[in-house]
Amino acid sequence: MMITKKQKTSLIIALVLSGIFGFAYAVSDILLPFILAFVLAYLLHPAVLGLEKKGLPRWFATTSVMGLFCLFILSIIFIVVPILQAQILTLLSKAPAIVSAVWEHIKLLILYTKENITQEQLSNLSSTISQYVLSALNSVAGNAVKVVSGGVVFFNVVSLFMITPIILFYVLRDWKDVEDQMASFIPKKKKKEVLHLWQEINTTLSGFIRGQSTVCLLLGLYYASGLSLIGLEYGLLVGFLSGILSFIPYFGFLTGVVLSIILGISMHAPLSLWIAMGIVFIIGQILEGYVLTPKLVGDKVGLHPVWVIFALFSGGALFGFIGILIAVPVAAVIGIMIRRLLKWYHTTALYGDKGQK
């Protein structure tokens, strides 16, 4: 059986993509600074381009944007991080008391329902919960030992603060050259079509990354301010954590609610505080669902929340934290390719009347 030239090309492309994926999987433990640098460059490139259009040299525009960005990060580190660090240390020191208080309420719940649950059922339930908890702890401990023993934590911490800024500077400075070099690989007959596809992908990714980042930041500020003002202990920490995790649909909200309930129980919160917490989270959901996300993100990704969650879990399972970082953008690109494929399929005879018997 003869293999056509088109089939050979498709085979070569498939092999190259498989090789790239395999290599990325093999070195996934050290990719974090590079991925982070490219993501930051993608976010900061429009600012560099804007300064360049005003007549500034590329290197000067890059340096200026890098300097302002570093000042922003340093201001967060010196202002916000010490406050969060203090709350984290205090929370860890009080963790046994918090667990004890929550357990007291759980025991009351068990005693309340004991009349309707037999001793055998209660024993089975306790055994099942213990097995799940032990399994989860063993999994976490095993992964932690694996990471620490490989020296990955030390490398990532050092690389984030030392290597990432260097990579970011060079990527920002040479962004246009990289784009031109990538464009030179596109076949001339397909160049217009491929560039149009890239424009669609670029619009989708830029809109989502910048929009979702802004949503997470604003939600973090809102929840941190709201929970702190109503008097919830560690409200600043819980609020920022809820905002950061909001890139996973409903996960940030649920995390904030669960942690607030645990803290409310531990501090024997009065009814007024419970009502205030409910109001804070309800307003937060309204802001996220009807104001921030529609205005800042909209339907730029074109992915259902279920598929977003699936993409995040799949990315995490394959590449860990890096997989979570790039999961939604990759899923968005795949979504665009699938929509293009479906659009082409709808024009074929197989889909139309000619393909029907």
HELIX and SHEET records of a PDB file:
HELIX    1   1 LYS A    5  ALA A   26  1                                  22    
HELIX    2   2 SER A   28  ILE A   30  5                                   3    
HELIX    3   3 LEU A   32  LYS A   53  1                                  22    
HELIX    4   4 ARG A   58  THR A  113  1                                  56    
HELIX    5   5 LYS A  114  ASN A  116  5                                   3    
HELIX    6   6 GLN A  119  SER A  149  1                                  31    
HELIX    7   7 VAL A  152  ARG A  173  1                                  22    
HELIX    8   8 TRP A  175  ALA A  183  1                                   9    
HELIX    9   9 LYS A  188  LYS A  190  5                                   3    
HELIX   10  10 LYS A  191  LEU A  229  1                                  39    
HELIX   11  11 GLY A  235  ILE A  244  1                                  10    
HELIX   12  12 LEU A  245  PHE A  247  5                                   3    
HELIX   13  13 PHE A  251  SER A  266  1                                  16    
HELIX   14  14 LEU A  271  LEU A  287  1                                  17    
HELIX   15  15 GLU A  288  VAL A  297  3                                  10    
HELIX   16  16 PRO A  305  PHE A  319  1                                  15    
HELIX   17  17 PHE A  321  TYR A  345  1                                  25    
HELIX   18  18 ASP A  353  GLY A  355  5                                   3    
END                                                                             
